[in-house]
């Protein structure tokens, strides 16, 4: 069956690589040169599966960024080539960018200091009523301004360009922090 699939894929001339993900009979990952070839390759594999009397489980893509991380991991680390070579993608092809996980702790600060820093980082919103009127005051926090994403209690995923600003502010207010660099989509 592998020979028939390999021959059909090579005939198209649009396949960069076709990989077997796992044991024989498992899924295939097919990386095509252009988006227009995705449907063509999918149709060829569908007809071939009907001819052979069994379905062919596959992922056909023209961009590695479309793949879920577990499939991408298997493609790069545990696959066997059927057509072409195992891809050695660049960070740009994977759609990865450098960010930092900044974990911080307010241990050792007074309650007033904790609240001051909390308002600076996360922002604040107050509503006051006076003489039948409602006054709303909003202040956007540093994390929102920087485009950071809260990933847990006391941890934020920050874009590369905002990390120095966040770390400076934490250091200025004597907040304990630690940063780890990560590649993420």
QUIQUIWO-V990734 format. One record per backbone hydrogen bond with DSSP energy under -0.5 kcal/mol. NH is the residue of the N-H (numbers start at 1). CO is the residue of the C=O. E is the energy in kcal/mol with one decimal. If there is no record, write none. Layout:
BEGIN
nh = (NH/NH)
co = (CO/CO)
e = (E/E)
END
This chain:
BEGIN
nh = (5/6/7/8/9/10/11/12/13/16/16/17/18/19/20/21/21/22/22/26/27/28/29/30/31/31/32/32/33/37/38/39/40/41/42/43/44/45/46/47/48/49/50/51/52/53/54/57/58/59/61/61/66/67/71/72/73/74/75/76/77/78/80/82/83/94/95/95/96/97/99/100/101/102/102/103/103/104/105/109/114/115/116/117/118/119/120/121/122/123/124/126/128/130/133/135/135/136/137/139/141/142/143/145/146/147/147/148/149/151/152/154/155/156/157/158/158/160/162/163/163/166/167/168/169/170/171/172/173/174/175/176/178/180/182/184/184)
co = (1/2/3/4/5/6/7/8/9/14/31/31/83/29/80/19/27/20/78/23/21/57/19/59/17/29/30/61/14/34/35/35/36/37/38/39/40/41/42/43/44/45/46/47/48/49/49/55/56/28/30/59/63/64/68/68/69/70/71/72/73/74/20/18/18/90/91/92/91/184/182/158/180/100/156/101/178/154/176/106/110/111/112/113/114/115/116/117/118/119/139/137/135/133/130/128/133/134/126/124/122/120/121/141/142/143/144/143/157/155/155/152/152/102/149/100/156/98/159/159/160/162/163/164/165/166/167/168/169/171/170/105/103/101/99/97/182)
e = (-2.1/-2.7/-2.5/-2.3/-2.4/-2.4/-1.6/-0.9/-0.8/-0.6/-2.5/-1.6/-2.8/-3.0/-3.2/-0.6/-2.6/-1.1/-0.6/-1.9/-0.6/-1.9/-2.4/-3.4/-3.0/-0.5/-0.7/-2.7/-3.0/-1.3/-1.3/-0.5/-0.7/-2.7/-2.4/-2.6/-2.2/-2.4/-2.1/-2.6/-2.3/-2.4/-2.0/-2.3/-2.4/-1.0/-1.9/-0.6/-0.6/-2.3/-2.6/-0.5/-1.4/-1.2/-0.6/-2.3/-2.7/-2.1/-2.4/-2.1/-2.7/-1.6/-1.8/-3.8/-1.7/-1.7/-0.7/-0.8/-2.4/-2.8/-2.9/-2.5/-3.1/-0.7/-2.9/-0.7/-2.9/-2.7/-2.6/-1.9/-2.6/-2.3/-2.1/-2.5/-2.7/-2.4/-1.8/-2.7/-2.9/-1.7/-2.1/-2.8/-3.0/-2.5/-1.9/-3.8/-0.5/-0.5/-2.7/-2.8/-0.6/-2.6/-2.3/-2.3/-2.3/-0.7/-0.7/-2.6/-2.4/-1.7/-1.1/-0.7/-1.6/-1.9/-3.3/-3.1/-0.7/-0.9/-1.3/-0.8/-0.7/-2.2/-2.8/-2.4/-2.0/-2.4/-2.6/-2.6/-1.6/-1.6/-3.0/-1.3/-2.4/-2.0/-3.1/-2.6/-0.5)
END
